[in-house]
C-alpha cells in the first residue's frame, strides 16, 4: 500500500505541472496513453513493505532472508540486502555481525502482481553484488506467469552500484529477485538492491461518477460521494476533479479551494469531496460530475449530462411568534400560541412545540398550537421550524396564567369602629400572586364608585349612622377580589339657645341696671339732704327703713381743729 501510494504521488506531481491551469469552465482534455509506475520501492521506510515476501528455499545451511539494511544504499539511507536475516552456518554469528551471506542460500524477494491491463512493462532496479568470483553465487531476476518461472536477468556483480532494466510480459503474476550461493566460499557481502520500479504503458481511460445526492441538504461542507474505476489490472485512478454549476444552464466550473488549489481529490484518501459553497456560489441548486485521471495519465471524458444534483440550503427558516405577546398574562387556563414561518430555498417541512422545557411535538405545517390545563404562574412555549434541508429555527414566548383574583384588605377603619367626627379616612391594600394589582374601585354605601390606583381616601362629612365602605381590587387580566368594612359615625348636635330666652335675659339685665341706677340716685340724694339738715340732739332716732337699714349712724362727735 505504501509503495502504491508513493507511485501515485509521483504521477500526481507530474500531472500537477501539466494540468495546473484547469480551474475554469471545463474543456475536456483529450485521452492519451501514458507510462505509469505500477510499483516502486526505495526501502526508505526501513522495513520491507507489506507487498514483499522474503523466503529461502534452500535450508541446507539454515534459513537466510532478504531484509532492509542501512549498510549500503544507492540513494537515501536504506536498501534491501540478501542476507539481512539469518546466521552464519559455520560460526553461528548473525549475518549482520560480519556483513556476509551464508552458504546454500536461495533467498527470494518476491511480489505478486496482476498487470495484464498494461503493455510494455519494464522492471528496473539498481544492484550491488560482491560474491565469489567464478563460483555459484549470483543475483537474478525472474518472473512467474501461469505457474512457470522465467529468468530475465542474472549477474555475479562487480562490487559497485549498477542499473538493471528488463522487459516483463503483461501476464506476469509474480516478480522475483533471487540471490543464490553455493556450498562454500561465502565470505562476501552478497547482493543489495535498491530503487525497484515497475512501469507499464496503458491507454484505457478510467471512469468516475458522482453518486446520487439528496434533493436537499444543509451539510457544510457537503460531502459529495463519488465512485471511480479503472480497467482490470490497469494503472488505477490517481485522482478526480469535481465540476459544478449553480443552476440548470451554463458552463461547469472546476471546484477548487485554498487548501486544494489544483482541485485534485484522491480516491484512496476519501470517498467524498467536501464541497463548500463559500468557495462556489453560495446556497442554491447545484449539478455535479467528476472527471477521473489514472496513473498512466489517461483522462476520462466528461459526461454529456450531470451525474447528480442537489439543493444546498444552509440558512435557517424565518420564524416569528405572533401571539401571545412576550410577557403577557392570560386569565384562562388554556392558551393558543400562533406564529409565522417561511423558508426561501428548501421550504418549511414542519413545526414543533414544547411547553415549559418538555418534549417537542410536531404540529405539521400548522402555525398554531393549543395548550390547555395550564396552572397559574409563568409558562414558556418554544416553537421550532424545520426546513426541508434540515435547518432549524427556534423562537420562544414567555407568558403567565392568572385565574385567581387579588386579595384586598381594609386596614382602616376596622370593623364596627365608631367615629365622633364626620371626617373619615379609609386605607386598604391588596395582594396578587399572578399578574399583579392593576387598580381599585371604592365606594361608600350606595354612593358613586371611584376608580383609583391609590390605597387611601378621605371623605368629609360622613353623616351620622351606620355605613359600609367597599373595595374591589382588579388584577392586570381582569380578575377581581372584593372586601368591605362597616362602621358608625355619631357626632353630637350643637346646643342652641331659643330667641325668647335671649329676650328674657336682656329684660332682666336691663331691669337690674335700671334699679341699680335708681338706687344710686336715691342714695346720693339722701346723702346730700343729710349734710344740709342736722337732726336735734334729743330727738329719737329715726326708725330704720328699707333704704336705711344697714347704714351707720351719723358721727356727732366734735373734732378738734
Secondary structure, DSSP 4 states (H G I P E B T S, - for coil): -HHHHHHHHHHHHHHHHHHTT--SB--PPPP--EEEEEEEE--TTSS--TTEEEEES--TT---EEEEESS--SSSS-EEEEEEE-B-TTT--BHHHHT---SS-EEEEEEE---TT-EEEEEEEEEEEE--TTSS-EEEEEEEETTEEEEEEEE---SSEEEEEEEE-TT--EEEEEEE--SS---S-EEEEEEEEEEEEE----EEEEPP--SEE--SSEEEEEEEE--TTS--EEEEEEEEEESSSS--EE--BTTBTT--B-TTT-SEEEE-GGGTT-SEEEEEEEEEEETTS-BPPPPSS-SEEEEE--PPPEEEEEESPTTEEESSS-EEEEEEEE-SSS-EEEEEEEETT---EEEET-SEEEE-SPPSEEEEEEEEEEETTS-EEEEEEEEEE--S--EEEEEESPTTEEESSS-EEEEEEEE-SSS-EEEEEEEETTS--EEESSSEEEES---SEEEEEEEEEEETTS-EEEEEEEEEE-PPPPP---HHHHHHHHHHHHHHHHHHHHHHHHHHHHHHHHHHSPPPSSSPPPPP-TTTTTPPPP-------
